[in-house]
Amino acid sequence: MNICGVLVHIVPDQTEAVAAAISSIPGAEVHEIQDHGRLIVTVEDTAEAAAIDGLSSIHKLPGVVAAALVYHHFESGHEDTGAHVIMEA
């Protein structure tokens, strides 16, 4: 299982469209919309796609300026490797 925490910077006047587009990506969920064009998002592995594919899809969306991976948690099928904070927002 992969869970990625992502800080997405967007063009502020495209907030609703970008949030809707992210929500349509398998495994992606918008948790918070902040002022000045920032979204807090998680992307998880699904049966349809890996979390990294979801992150790649976010980068390609119109209105997205940048998407930064700020948290990653991975668990293999038999062993818990723990959580890794890459950067705190």
N, C-alpha and C positions, 0 to 999 in steps of 0.2 A: 504494500500500500504506500502510495506517495501522496502527501498533502503539501501543497505549496501555498504560502501566503504571498500575495502580490500587491504592490502599491502601483496603481495605474494612474498616470498623469494624462489628462485629456484636455481637449479644447473645451473651455467652460460652457460655451453655448451649445454643445453637443452632448451634454450629460445624459439626458433621457435616452437618446438613440444608442449611445455607447453602452449604457447600463443594460438596456434591453438586448443588445447584440451579445454582450458577455454572458448574460443569463441563458442565452440559447446554446452556448457552447457546452457540450457534455462534460459534467463534473465541475463546472464553474458556477460560483455563487457570489453575488455582490452583497457584502455585509454592511457597508457604510458608504454614503456619498458625502464627501467633505467639501467645504467651500473651496473656491479657486481651482476646481477641476481635478480633484483627487478622489479615487475610488479605492476602497479596501476590498480585496477579492481573495477567495480561496479557489484553488483548482485541485481536484483529486483525480486519481486514476478511476476509470470506469471500464465497463466491458467493451465500450465502443472506442475508447482512446486513452492513451497515457496522459498523465498530467502535463508533461513537457509539450505534448501536442496542443493542449489547451492554452498553455502559455504562449506558444508560437502563434496560435490563432488570434490571441488578444493583441499581440504586437502588430498584426496585419490589419486590424480594424480601422476603418476611416474614423478620424477624430482622436485616435490614440497617439499621444506624443511619445510616451515611454511607458514601459511596464517593467518594474524592478522586482526580482525575486528577493523577498526580505526574510522569509522563513521557509524551511524545508524539513519535513519529517518523513522518514522512510522506515517501514517495517517489512522485513522479508517474510515469507510464509512461515518460517520456523523460529526466527530469532528477532528480537527487538533490538534495533541498533540505536534507538533513542532519538531525541530531537536535536536539531542543529539550528541555532540562530545565526543567520548570515549577516543581517544588518537590522537594526531596530529603527523603525520610522519615527 
